[in-house]
Each structure stands twice: as C-alpha cells, then as structure tokens.
C-alpha cells in the first residue's frame, strides 16, 4: 500500500517538474516575445543569444525616448504562439501580435549548451521582407507623348 502511494507521489512530482521546465522552445519564445513586445527588455535578454541581446539593447535605447503612454499600451499587447517547429537544435516559432491581427511572424531559436535561446539578427528582418510576396502594381504607365513640338 505504501509503495503504491510513494510511486503515485513520485509520478505526480515528476509531472510537475516537467511542466515547470522552461527550457523548451515554446516557453523561451513566449518569454522573449512577451518581454520584447511589453518593453520588458531584461526578460527578453535572459533567453537571447549574444547577437540577439545586441538588438534588444538597441531597441531598449530607442524605447527610452517613448512617452509613458506608449509603454503602457505596449503592456496590453497579446502574443499568440501559433506553432513551434523543432528540428534538432533549431526551432521556429510562428506567432501573431494583437495589434497586427492576421499577420504571422517568425522567430528563430537555437539550442546552445543544452539551453534554448532566441536567435534573431538584422538579416532575419531582411529575409522576412524578401519572403513576402510583392504586390503587383495596377498602375498604368502614362502613354508617351508622341506629338512633336
């Protein structure tokens, strides 16, 4: 009887520990995105690669100039993780932000020394822009003037 009870409590304890594990791509993406979009940059830095920390620091420097109303509105943003795909030591989190409904964005993560970290660089923004389809122009070019002066 005691043995079954002990096994039961150990199983519950193990499930609790596993549930609290914040070293997975979902938890890391959630912490980074919440910290970043809510202008709580230290939270974002805690789960960032060195290169990503530099970008977070840059954003923080810009944010110093923002009025308090902008900072308060930032805390109201909701981030929704749509999907997290993990492949070995790399992962990509797809997410949306409440102030841009329907626009899905991507966040890269890497596993370094057994710890998941956000790996975002300036080039990622360029790559994201290149992946978006260009809108076709519906403007008609003006006809050339064929009259001689």
C-alpha positions as CSV (number, residue, x, y, z in Angstrom):
1,X,0.0,0.0,0.0
2,X,2.7,2.5,1.0
3,X,4.8,1.5,-2.0
4,X,1.9,2.3,-4.4
5,X,1.3,5.6,-2.6
6,X,5.0,6.5,-2.9
7,X,5.1,5.7,-6.6
8,X,2.0,7.8,-7.1
9,X,3.5,10.8,-5.4
10,X,6.8,10.4,-7.3
11,X,4.9,10.3,-10.6
12,X,3.0,13.5,-9.7
13,X,6.2,15.2,-8.6
14,X,7.9,14.2,-11.9
15,X,5.0,15.6,-14.0
16,X,5.1,18.8,-12.0
17,X,8.8,19.2,-12.7
18,X,8.3,18.5,-16.4
19,X,5.5,21.0,-16.6
20,X,7.7,23.7,-15.0
21,X,10.6,23.1,-17.4
22,X,11.1,26.5,-19.1
23,X,13.9,25.2,-21.3
24,X,11.8,24.4,-24.3
25,X,11.2,26.4,-27.5
26,X,7.6,27.3,-26.6
27,X,8.5,28.7,-23.1
28,X,11.5,30.5,-24.4
29,X,9.6,32.1,-27.3
30,X,6.8,33.1,-25.0
31,X,9.2,34.7,-22.5
32,X,11.2,36.5,-25.3
33,X,8.1,37.8,-27.2
34,X,6.3,38.9,-24.1
35,X,9.4,40.7,-22.8
36,X,10.1,42.3,-26.1
37,X,6.6,43.5,-27.0
38,X,5.9,44.6,-23.5
39,X,9.1,46.6,-23.4
40,X,10.4,44.5,-20.5
41,X,13.8,44.0,-22.2
42,X,15.6,42.2,-19.4
43,X,13.1,39.3,-19.7
44,X,13.9,39.1,-23.4
45,X,17.7,39.3,-22.9
46,X,17.6,36.4,-20.4
47,X,16.7,34.0,-23.3
48,X,18.7,35.6,-26.1
49,X,21.9,34.7,-27.9
50,X,24.7,37.3,-27.7
51,X,23.7,38.7,-31.1
52,X,20.1,38.9,-30.2
53,X,21.0,40.7,-26.9
54,X,22.6,43.5,-29.0
55,X,19.4,44.0,-30.9
56,X,17.3,44.0,-27.7
57,X,19.8,46.6,-26.2
58,X,19.3,48.8,-29.3
59,X,15.5,48.6,-29.1
60,X,15.8,49.5,-25.4
61,X,17.8,52.6,-26.3
62,X,15.0,53.7,-28.7
63,X,12.3,52.9,-26.1
64,X,13.9,55.3,-23.6
65,X,12.6,58.2,-25.7
66,X,9.0,56.9,-25.8
67,X,6.4,58.6,-23.6
68,X,4.9,56.5,-20.7
69,X,1.6,56.2,-22.7
70,X,3.4,54.2,-25.4
71,X,5.0,51.9,-22.7
72,X,1.6,51.3,-21.0
73,X,-0.1,50.5,-24.4
74,X,2.8,48.0,-25.1
75,X,1.9,46.0,-22.0
76,X,-1.6,45.5,-23.4
77,X,-0.4,43.6,-26.5
78,X,-1.3,39.9,-26.6
79,X,1.1,37.5,-28.2
80,X,-0.3,34.2,-29.5
81,X,2.1,31.4,-30.4
82,X,0.5,29.7,-33.4
83,X,3.1,26.9,-33.9
84,X,6.6,25.9,-32.9
85,X,8.5,23.6,-35.1
86,X,11.6,22.0,-33.6
87,X,14.3,20.3,-35.7
88,X,17.3,19.1,-33.7
89,X,19.0,22.1,-32.2
90,X,16.9,24.6,-34.2
91,X,13.3,25.7,-33.8
92,X,11.0,28.3,-35.4
93,X,8.1,29.8,-33.6
94,X,5.2,31.3,-35.6
95,X,3.2,33.9,-33.7
96,X,0.8,36.8,-34.0
97,X,0.6,40.1,-32.1
98,X,-2.8,41.6,-31.2
99,X,-2.1,44.9,-32.8
100,X,-1.5,43.2,-36.2
101,X,-4.3,40.7,-36.4
102,X,-3.8,38.0,-39.1
103,X,-0.1,38.8,-39.6
104,X,2.0,35.8,-38.8
105,X,5.6,36.4,-37.9
106,X,8.5,34.0,-37.2
107,X,11.1,33.8,-34.5
108,X,14.2,31.6,-34.7
109,X,15.5,29.7,-31.7
110,X,18.7,27.6,-31.3
111,X,19.9,25.3,-28.6
112,X,23.3,26.3,-27.2
113,X,25.0,24.3,-24.5
114,X,21.7,22.5,-23.8
115,X,19.7,25.7,-23.4
116,X,17.1,27.1,-25.8
117,X,17.7,30.7,-26.8
118,X,16.2,33.2,-29.3
119,X,18.5,33.7,-32.3
120,X,17.4,36.9,-34.1
121,X,19.6,39.0,-36.3
122,X,19.3,42.1,-38.5
123,X,19.5,39.7,-41.5
124,X,16.3,37.9,-40.3
125,X,14.3,41.1,-40.9
126,X,15.7,41.3,-44.4
127,X,15.0,37.7,-45.1
128,X,11.4,38.0,-43.8
129,X,10.8,41.0,-46.1
130,X,12.2,39.0,-49.1
131,X,9.8,36.1,-48.4
132,X,6.7,38.3,-48.5
133,X,5.2,38.4,-52.0
134,X,5.5,41.7,-53.8
135,X,2.2,43.4,-54.5
136,X,1.6,43.7,-58.2
137,X,1.2,47.2,-59.4
138,X,-2.1,48.0,-61.0
139,X,-1.0,51.4,-62.1
140,X,-0.9,52.0,-65.8
141,X,2.1,53.9,-67.0
142,X,1.2,57.2,-68.8
143,X,1.4,57.0,-72.6
144,X,4.4,58.5,-74.2
145,X,3.8,61.9,-75.7
146,X,4.2,61.3,-79.5
147,X,3.4,64.9,-80.6
148,X,6.3,66.9,-81.8
149,X,6.8,70.4,-80.6
